Amino acid sequence: MSTEQGNRKTRVGVVVSDKMDKTVVVRVDTIVKHPTYKKFIKRRVTCKAHDERNECAVGDKVLIVETRPLSKDKRWRVREVLEKNVSV
């Protein structure tokens, strides 16, 4: 069996809540082109991510990576904090 973890999805988002212990809520914004009208549309998704050291604060820009289910809602881990306290 290989020790490689395979191709895991990564997303960059902004922390919108850090009120839980070792968990943050991350808002991920993407821009997609409408298939018919060709106009760009903003899509927004929120994910709960595991923050082992409780180092993230509201407004931080973070890189999250897909992982095994950690709880009912958590499927992501915070890999690193890219910027501290970006305006929300």
N, C-alpha and C positions, 0 to 999 in steps of 0.2 A: 504494500500500500504506500502511496506517495505521501510525503509530508506537505506537499503543496496544497494550498487552500482553494485552488480553482479561481475562476473569474468571478469576483464579487463586485456587486454594484457599489459605486461610490457616488455621493451627492454632496454638494456644498450648499449650506443653508445658514439661516440666522436663528439664534436661540430666542424663543418668545416666552418661555417659562422655565424657571429653575426651582420651583417650589417643592418638588418631590426630592426624596433622598436618592442620590445616585442615578437620577433620571432627569433628562431635559427634553423639552418639546422644541423641535426644530422645524422652521418653516422653509420649504424648498420652493423657489420660484423658477419656472421655466417659461420660455417663449416658444410657441409653436405657430406654424403657418396654417391658416384655415385651408382645407383641401379645395373648396370651391371658390371662395372669395379672395384667396391669397393674402388676406390681411393677417398681421401678426397678433396673436392673442396671448395674454398672460395666464398661465395656469399656476395654481398654488396648492401645495400639499403639505400637511403637517405630519411629522413622524416623531415617535417617542424613541429616544436614543439613550443608551447606557453610558453614564459618565462616572467611571469608577472612583476618581479622586475628587469629585464635586468641584472641579476647577472652572466650569463654564458659568457665565453670568448672562443675564438678559442683554441682548444686543451683540453678543459675540458671534463672529463668523466662524463656522466650524466645518470640518470635513467628516462626514459620517460614512460608515461602511456597513454593508449588509452582513448579518450574522444569523446564527441559529435563534429560534425563539427563546427569549429570556424570561418573558412573562406573557400574560394575555395579549398585551398590546405592543411590547418592545421587540423589534426585529432588527435594530440598528445599534451600532456602537460608535462613540465619538473617537475618531482616530487622532485628530489633532485640532488645536485651536489656531485658526489662520490669522484672525485679527481680533483684538479685544475691543469690546464695546462700540460696535458699529451702530449708528442710529437705527432704531426699529421702524 
